[in-house]
Each structure stands twice: as structure tokens, then as C-alpha cells.
């Protein structure tokens, strides 16, 4: 079963060490002409093109960190409250 070309491009870029790949390398890896790579990247919402490089968007850890700090605060306050009585 063959995957659509934009999915192949997304997986290839994400599999790279720095989650970035040049347009020339991506075209050679997928087997399409170089002018077709920006069209594929535009159809994939998790890829961006800057200059001659295709990069995967980084996901933010902000919500996870705030949730963790919130629960740690609740645990700390509960520990202080139990020590008072």
C-alpha cells in the first residue's frame, strides 16, 4: 500500500535527526521533481518551508508544564495544611 506523497514527505522530514530536510533531499527521497515539494509541504499542516529547508513544526509543552505545576502546587498546599492541624 502506497502512502500519499504529502504523508511520505511529512514522515521523511520528521524522521530526520533535526526534523529538517532540504528541498533537494526531499525530492530525491520521495522521487518527485523539486518544484513539486513546496506544493506537498503546503498541503501538510505540520510542515513549514523556510528558504530551501522543510521543517516540522515543534509542538509546545506549555500546557503540560502548567498542568504539572498546578498539581504540584495543590499537593504542596495540601501538605502544608495537614501539617498545621
LINTA-V210028 format. One record per pair of residues at least 12 apart in sequence whose C-alpha atoms are under 7 Angstrom apart, sorted by the first residue. I is the first residue (numbers start at 0). J is the second residue. Records with the same first field share a line. If there is no record, write none. Layout:
BEGIN
I->J + J
END
This chain:
BEGIN
5->39 + 40 + 42 + 43
8->25 + 29
9->46
12->54 + 55
13->55
18->54 + 55
19->52 + 53 + 54 + 55
20->52 + 53 + 54
21->51 + 52 + 53
22->36 + 51 + 52 + 53
END
